Amino acid sequence: MKQEVDIQVRPNEVNSAELIRTRISDKVTLAADDISDWHILRRSIDARGRKPVVRMRVAVYSKGEKHQAPPALLEQFQMVTDAPAVTIVGAGPTGYFAALECIERGFRPVVYDRGKDVRSRRRDLRAIQQEGKVNPHSNYCFGEGGAGTYSDGKLYTRSHKRGTIEKAMRLLVEHGAPPDILVDAHPHIGSNKLPKIVAAIRETIERFGGEVHFNTHITDLVIDEGKVVGIKTADGREIPVGALVLATGHSARDVYRMLDRQQVRLESKPFALGVRIEHPQALIDRIQYNQSPREESLPAASYKLVTQVKDRGVFSFCMCPGGLIVPASTAPGEIVVNGMSMSRRDSAYANSGTVVAVELDDLKPYADHGVFAGIALQEQVERAMFSFSDGTQRAPAQRLIDFVTGRESTDLPKSSYIPGLIPAPLHTLLPKGIYNRLRQGILDFADKMKGYYTNEAVVVGTESRTSSPIRIPRDRETYQHPDIAGLFPAGEGAGYAGGIISAAMDGQNVARAVAQFMITNGLASVHS
Ligand SMILES: Cc1cc2nc3c(=O)[nH]c(=O)nc-3n(C[C@H](O)[C@H](O)[C@H](O)COP(=O)(O)OP(=O)(O)OC[C@H]3O[C@@H](n4cnc5c(N)ncnc54)[C@H](O)[C@@H]3O)c2cc1C
């Protein structure tokens, strides 16, 4: 017999089987010895009380019954070597999860990415970090695994589609992610583990008969009578396609320009822009856990802050406890930052994007740029930051109180940002509407988190790639572009995802729609 109970333990007790058994038996009408098995369904840290506790929902089994793990998803995969091909551009989470779904449905994914495989990509990341050199095809956003590979690997999503989230998580676990992500309320993998997982996904795609091609920059689509029939590569090849999943991420601005040139309809969409703020982790631990130093069994503390200033949301974004600020520029001449962390989250710093929602109304000054108004705003800020730098990826920065009070910082605190920081008047480099809201937002946050507002914290420019400022429209039912048959815009770059898991789920959904398209259009003799 199985029943579910909620228990709580102290953080240093989570690995004590005996203690958990006792806690369970306190909650159910069973003696501890009659509990034949238990299985944790959900786990979260609750730091609201005087001492943090770990809350768990547990499935409890009695009368000799045991928890049965579901069969591995990969066991259901079959060879697709001779199956009809589905072309996928972009080897990020959207593209790779679309590829896995294609295999499951009996189609052969053929993936193209402008960047390098996950290992070779490392050299280019080192060049950005140490020499400030940005390779426009291989950087923190482009290359195998996409922007997700050298990310933080936080796996939260605002989606409530439990079945689909679970499927994406289980596939990650089957490719080497820690099983904890299946139960943790705030699952996290870490940048040291993600590359291996990404490589394992590629090996699965290839093992079952799919293909992955790196260093293949797609520069054009071939459209014939309202249908996509091919793609062109930078090295002059033309590759015929039956169905095309376009999953190129939000930083591939050349892809939007190429679509516009081809008169493929695009739409502006709201996004967010701001800065990254870094505090000493010990300070955030003290505020959130009321402990200093935090007890060893507790993870680095995080925060989530949100407020409303003059009709616009101001919020923390992609908070990285125990993490690092990284240079996420995708072209020379710009400065863009983001955050990541290792699985242990053991750096001395806590950083978070702190951004202001940008609505379409805010883009009126950029109206001359048409659908590219949002990109024009991003570029203006990214270039302003670069012009303040020294030609490398050193990022303009200001102490937090100086930023809010509009005073230049004469020096800066230590930071995790490897290329280094340059004192700069960020308050003059950001558009007024953004700066004024950030300023008020930070003061609101200071009221919510005592100790947050300190000159020990540093504000770094700029956090401009929170989500895509452009949507590639698609039909809600068929997932195809409304004007171009066979073109399936997908993931974050198309405006349908905002993070690793939502991108993975969108890739799966799109692949299902592609399978249907292939069947309906007689392009498939093999299907699920
Ligand atoms: C540093 C950093 C940290 C992050 N941390 C987190 C986190 O902790 N949690 C989270 O959920 N999200 C995080 N994100 C965001 C997350 O990585 C993205 O939401 C996600 O990767 C989007 O997936 P995608 O597949 O849609 O696009 P992308 O991951 O951007 O992948 C697009 C791919 O398309 C390729 N491509 C682009 N143009 C072309 C072309 N013309 N031809 C061929 N290939 C092309 C690119 O090389 C790239 O590999 C982070 C992002 C960054 C940069």
The ligand as an SDF file (V2000), in Angstrom:
LIG
                    3D

 53 58  0  0  0  0  0  0  0  0999 V2000
   25.4710   32.4530  -19.1310 C   0  0  0  0  0  0  0  0  0  0  0  0
   24.0360   31.9990  -19.2220 C   0  0  0  0  0  0  0  0  0  0  0  0
   23.4300   31.4350  -18.1020 C   0  0  0  0  0  0  0  0  0  0  0  0
   22.1260   30.9620  -18.1660 C   0  0  0  0  0  0  0  0  0  0  0  0
   21.6000   30.3270  -17.0690 N   0  0  0  0  0  0  0  0  0  0  0  0
   20.4090   29.7210  -17.1800 C   0  0  0  0  0  0  0  0  0  0  0  0
   19.8990   28.9440  -16.1260 C   0  0  0  0  0  0  0  0  0  0  0  0
   20.5220   28.7790  -15.0830 O   0  0  0  0  0  0  0  0  0  0  0  0
   18.6850   28.3730  -16.2600 N   0  0  0  0  0  0  0  0  0  0  0  0
   17.9460   28.5160  -17.4120 C   0  0  0  0  0  0  0  0  0  0  0  0
   16.8500   27.9540  -17.4950 O   0  0  0  0  0  0  0  0  0  0  0  0
   18.4070   29.2470  -18.4360 N   0  0  0  0  0  0  0  0  0  0  0  0
   19.6120   29.8400  -18.3580 C   0  0  0  0  0  0  0  0  0  0  0  0
   20.0890   30.5670  -19.4110 N   0  0  0  0  0  0  0  0  0  0  0  0
   19.2300   30.7150  -20.5900 C   0  0  0  0  0  0  0  0  0  0  0  0
   19.1810   29.4250  -21.4010 C   0  0  0  0  0  0  0  0  0  0  0  0
   20.4750   28.9910  -21.6430 O   0  0  0  0  0  0  0  0  0  0  0  0
   18.3830   29.6510  -22.6720 C   0  0  0  0  0  0  0  0  0  0  0  0
   17.0740   30.0120  -22.2940 O   0  0  0  0  0  0  0  0  0  0  0  0
   18.3150   28.4150  -23.5470 C   0  0  0  0  0  0  0  0  0  0  0  0
   19.5960   27.9370  -23.8530 O   0  0  0  0  0  0  0  0  0  0  0  0
   17.5580   28.7080  -24.8540 C   0  0  0  0  0  0  0  0  0  0  0  0
   17.5680   27.5610  -25.6270 O   0  0  0  0  0  0  0  0  0  0  0  0
   17.4290   27.5730  -27.2230 P   0  0  0  0  0  0  0  0  0  0  0  0
   17.7760   26.2030  -27.6650 O   0  0  0  0  0  0  0  0  0  0  0  0
   16.0950   28.1100  -27.5920 O   0  0  0  0  0  0  0  0  0  0  0  0
   18.5020   28.6050  -27.7670 O   0  0  0  0  0  0  0  0  0  0  0  0
   20.0800   28.6410  -27.5490 P   0  0  0  0  0  0  0  0  0  0  0  0
   20.4660   27.9040  -26.3340 O   0  0  0  0  0  0  0  0  0  0  0  0
   20.4540   30.0660  -27.6510 O   0  0  0  0  0  0  0  0  0  0  0  0
   20.6610   27.8300  -28.7790 O   0  0  0  0  0  0  0  0  0  0  0  0
   20.6530   28.3260  -30.0900 C   0  0  0  0  0  0  0  0  0  0  0  0
   21.6960   27.6020  -30.9160 C   0  0  0  0  0  0  0  0  0  0  0  0
   21.5310   27.9840  -32.2740 O   0  0  0  0  0  0  0  0  0  0  0  0
   22.8020   28.1290  -32.8760 C   0  0  0  0  0  0  0  0  0  0  0  0
   22.6700   29.0620  -33.9980 N   0  0  0  0  0  0  0  0  0  0  0  0
   22.3400   30.3840  -33.9420 C   0  0  0  0  0  0  0  0  0  0  0  0
   22.2900   30.8930  -35.1900 N   0  0  0  0  0  0  0  0  0  0  0  0
   22.5960   29.8930  -36.0390 C   0  0  0  0  0  0  0  0  0  0  0  0
   22.7280   29.8290  -37.4530 C   0  0  0  0  0  0  0  0  0  0  0  0
   22.5000   30.8820  -38.2300 N   0  0  0  0  0  0  0  0  0  0  0  0
   23.1180   28.6460  -38.0070 N   0  0  0  0  0  0  0  0  0  0  0  0
   23.3570   27.5590  -37.2230 C   0  0  0  0  0  0  0  0  0  0  0  0
   23.2310   27.5710  -35.8750 N   0  0  0  0  0  0  0  0  0  0  0  0
   22.8580   28.7210  -35.2980 C   0  0  0  0  0  0  0  0  0  0  0  0
   23.6800   28.6610  -31.7450 C   0  0  0  0  0  0  0  0  0  0  0  0
   25.0380   28.3650  -31.9890 O   0  0  0  0  0  0  0  0  0  0  0  0
   23.1250   27.9480  -30.5300 C   0  0  0  0  0  0  0  0  0  0  0  0
   23.8280   26.7630  -30.2670 O   0  0  0  0  0  0  0  0  0  0  0  0
   21.3890   31.0800  -19.3710 C   0  0  0  0  0  0  0  0  0  0  0  0
   21.9830   31.6690  -20.5010 C   0  0  0  0  0  0  0  0  0  0  0  0
   23.2950   32.1320  -20.4330 C   0  0  0  0  0  0  0  0  0  0  0  0
   23.9280   32.7590  -21.6510 C   0  0  0  0  0  0  0  0  0  0  0  0
  1  2  1  0
  2  3  1  0
  2 52  2  0
  3  4  2  0
  4  5  1  0
  4 50  1  0
  5  6  2  0
  6  7  1  0
  6 13  1  0
  7  8  2  0
  7  9  1  0
  9 10  1  0
 10 11  2  0
 10 12  1  0
 12 13  2  0
 13 14  1  0
 14 15  1  0
 14 50  1  0
 15 16  1  0
 16 17  1  0
 16 18  1  0
 18 19  1  0
 18 20  1  0
 20 21  1  0
 20 22  1  0
 22 23  1  0
 23 24  1  0
 24 25  2  0
 24 26  1  0
 24 27  1  0
 27 28  1  0
 28 29  2  0
 28 30  1  0
 28 31  1  0
 31 32  1  0
 32 33  1  0
 33 34  1  0
 33 48  1  0
 34 35  1  0
 35 36  1  0
 35 46  1  0
 36 37  1  0
 36 45  1  0
 37 38  2  0
 38 39  1  0
 39 40  1  0
 39 45  2  0
 40 41  1  0
 40 42  2  0
 42 43  1  0
 43 44  2  0
 44 45  1  0
 46 47  1  0
 46 48  1  0
 48 49  1  0
 50 51  2  0
 51 52  1  0
 52 53  1  0
M  END
$$$$
